[in-house]
Amino acid sequence: MLNAMRSKLGLLAVCLVMAGAYGCGSDDDSKDGKNGGGSADTSSFSVEVRGNSGTSTLNAEQKDAQAGESSWGATISGDMLMLFLVDPDGTTLTARVKTSENAKAPGTFAVGDESDDIQVTVLNPLQGNVFTSIGEGTIQLDNCPRAMGEHIKGSFKDIKLQGELGGNAVETLNGSFDVVVYAKSGDLFCNEPVTNPEPGDNNDGNNDDNNNDDNNSVPMCMADMCENGGTCCPYMECVGTCEFQCFTGVCMTNPGSVECVTCAAACLDSCNVSQECRSAMGALGTCEATHGCDELADDDAAQECLESHCCSELNAAY
């Protein structure tokens, strides 16, 4: 049952990534502009893109209260930071940085390819292309946010990306960001000592596995798989049918293409999927990717991985 649901809504999670929808919920009243030295209550980014057709700049600024699935910002899931930066023309830059005991923030992180834990993707609807990092360049994190409402500051340095839709399209990114964390479930590995810890925070200054696991790591998952109804259950049949049509159509001939992602994204609207479900699926997809569950070929192992690490996300969605 679980694997059937995962296969039906797997592409939906991809759409949420491309739409910058990963996170643990909608805008939260707890955002208070704590930014560790940035502009109070304001997020911004400016990224220069040099490509075959010339140089352009992606940049935007918004109040922290506007950050969320419908706009842009940063999220933390487990020990992974996700950045979603959207230019006014619709170009979306996503970056993920997985921290660890041996790679803490602040710090410099070498960018890998599309399968790596440190990766950058740019979806450019004007060019009709998706660009992914190819293992060159770095992401610099200047601080280590510990709570929702704090800012993450850093920069992109000489990151090279390759167009996925054929040809020799190559782009190079350089720029900076100072954006609010609008959703959080877990903790990054930090070099900085904890100051003014809140109750329940990891306040011993150590970044061991137990302190950085999220609260869903429980011995047994009680996910009922829609027996009592999750927020996405009413849309299962419709979305499954819609995505099946995408898989047997444009996605079969052009897997991973903009057309494939667009087709699946349209299922959200055609099935009138609620924002609650979109947020729940985004959180589940982030948790699944963070813990590598989506990379396990064995169905039983993948199910065990989800139930061990993403139980509350499963219950929220199904």
ChimeraX attribute file (.defattr): number of C-alpha atoms within 10 A of each C-alpha:
attribute: neighborCount
match mode: 1-to-1
recipient: residues
	/A:1	8
	/A:2	19
	/A:3	13
	/A:4	10
	/A:5	15
	/A:6	16
	/A:7	13
	/A:8	18
	/A:9	22
	/A:10	17
	/A:11	23
	/A:12	25
	/A:13	25
	/A:14	21
	/A:15	24
	/A:16	24
	/A:17	18
	/A:18	22
	/A:19	24
	/A:20	25
	/A:21	28
	/A:22	32
	/A:23	32
	/A:24	24
	/A:25	20
	/A:26	18
	/A:27	17
	/A:28	15
	/A:29	10
	/A:30	11
	/A:31	20
	/A:32	15
	/A:33	22
	/A:34	20
	/A:35	22
	/A:36	15
	/A:37	11
	/A:38	18
	/A:39	15
	/A:40	14
	/A:41	19
	/A:42	20
	/A:43	28
	/A:44	21
	/A:45	21
	/A:46	19
	/A:47	22
	/A:48	18
	/A:49	18
	/A:50	17
	/A:51	16
	/A:52	10
	/A:53	9
	/A:54	8
	/A:55	12
	/A:56	11
	/A:57	14
	/A:58	20
	/A:59	18
	/A:60	16
	/A:61	16
	/A:62	16
	/A:63	15
	/A:64	26
	/A:65	19
	/A:66	18
	/A:67	25
	/A:68	26
	/A:69	25
	/A:70	13
	/A:71	15
	/A:72	30
	/A:73	32
	/A:74	31
	/A:75	29
	/A:76	28
	/A:77	27
	/A:78	24
	/A:79	23
	/A:80	25
	/A:81	24
	/A:82	25
	/A:83	23
	/A:84	26
	/A:85	27
	/A:86	23
	/A:87	19
	/A:88	11
	/A:89	11
	/A:90	14
	/A:91	16
	/A:92	21
	/A:93	24
	/A:94	22
	/A:95	21
	/A:96	22
	/A:97	25
	/A:98	22
	/A:99	22
	/A:100	17
	/A:101	16
	/A:102	7
	/A:103	16
	/A:104	21
	/A:105	22
	/A:106	20
	/A:107	16
	/A:108	17
	/A:109	20
	/A:110	16
	/A:111	26
	/A:112	20
	/A:113	18
	/A:114	16
	/A:115	11
	/A:116	15
	/A:117	19
	/A:118	23
	/A:119	26
	/A:120	29
	/A:121	21
	/A:122	24
	/A:123	21
	/A:124	18
	/A:125	13
	/A:126	9
	/A:127	8
	/A:128	12
	/A:129	19
	/A:130	22
	/A:131	21
	/A:132	26
	/A:133	27
	/A:134	20
	/A:135	18
	/A:136	15
	/A:137	20
	/A:138	22
	/A:139	25
	/A:140	19
	/A:141	20
	/A:142	16
	/A:143	20
	/A:144	23
	/A:145	25
	/A:146	21
	/A:147	21
	/A:148	22
	/A:149	26
	/A:150	24
	/A:151	31
	/A:152	26
	/A:153	24
	/A:154	20
	/A:155	19
	/A:156	24
	/A:157	20
	/A:158	18
	/A:159	24
	/A:160	25
	/A:161	26
	/A:162	22
	/A:163	21
	/A:164	16
	/A:165	15
	/A:166	8
	/A:167	8
	/A:168	10
	/A:169	15
	/A:170	18
	/A:171	23
	/A:172	21
	/A:173	25
	/A:174	19
	/A:175	19
	/A:176	20
	/A:177	22
	/A:178	23
	/A:179	33
	/A:180	35
	/A:181	31
	/A:182	30
	/A:183	27
	/A:184	21
	/A:185	22
	/A:186	22
	/A:187	24
	/A:188	27
	/A:189	28
	/A:190	23
	/A:191	17
	/A:192	13
	/A:193	12
	/A:194	15
	/A:195	8
	/A:196	8
	/A:197	12
	/A:198	10
	/A:199	7
	/A:200	6
	/A:201	13
	/A:202	17
	/A:203	15
	/A:204	10
	/A:205	14
	/A:206	16
	/A:207	19
	/A:208	12
	/A:209	12
	/A:210	10
	/A:211	18
	/A:212	19
	/A:213	17
	/A:214	18
	/A:215	14
	/A:216	21
	/A:217	17
	/A:218	14
	/A:219	9
	/A:220	11
	/A:221	18
	/A:222	12
	/A:223	20
	/A:224	13
	/A:225	17
	/A:226	19
	/A:227	9
	/A:228	10
	/A:229	14
	/A:230	18
	/A:231	20
	/A:232	23
	/A:233	17
	/A:234	16
	/A:235	16
	/A:236	17
	/A:237	12
	/A:238	16
	/A:239	25
	/A:240	21
	/A:241	14
	/A:242	19
	/A:243	25
	/A:244	17
	/A:245	15
	/A:246	22
	/A:247	18
	/A:248	10
	/A:249	14
	/A:250	19
	/A:251	20
	/A:252	12
	/A:253	11
	/A:254	13
	/A:255	14
	/A:256	15
	/A:257	17
	/A:258	21
	/A:259	16
	/A:260	21
	/A:261	21
	/A:262	15
	/A:263	21
	/A:264	27
	/A:265	20
	/A:266	17
	/A:267	20
	/A:268	22
	/A:269	11
	/A:270	11
	/A:271	17
	/A:272	12
	/A:273	18
	/A:274	15
	/A:275	16
	/A:276	15
	/A:277	21
	/A:278	25
	/A:279	26
	/A:280	29
	/A:281	29
	/A:282	28
	/A:283	30
	/A:284	26
	/A:285	27
	/A:286	28
	/A:287	29
	/A:288	22
	/A:289	16
	/A:290	20
	/A:291	18
	/A:292	14
	/A:293	22
	/A:294	18
	/A:295	11
	/A:296	12
	/A:297	9
	/A:298	10
	/A:299	13
	/A:300	12
	/A:301	12
	/A:302	20
	/A:303	17
	/A:304	15
	/A:305	19
	/A:306	26
	/A:307	25
	/A:308	17
	/A:309	24
	/A:310	27
	/A:311	21
	/A:312	22
	/A:313	24
	/A:314	26
	/A:315	22
	/A:316	22
	/A:317	23
	/A:318	24
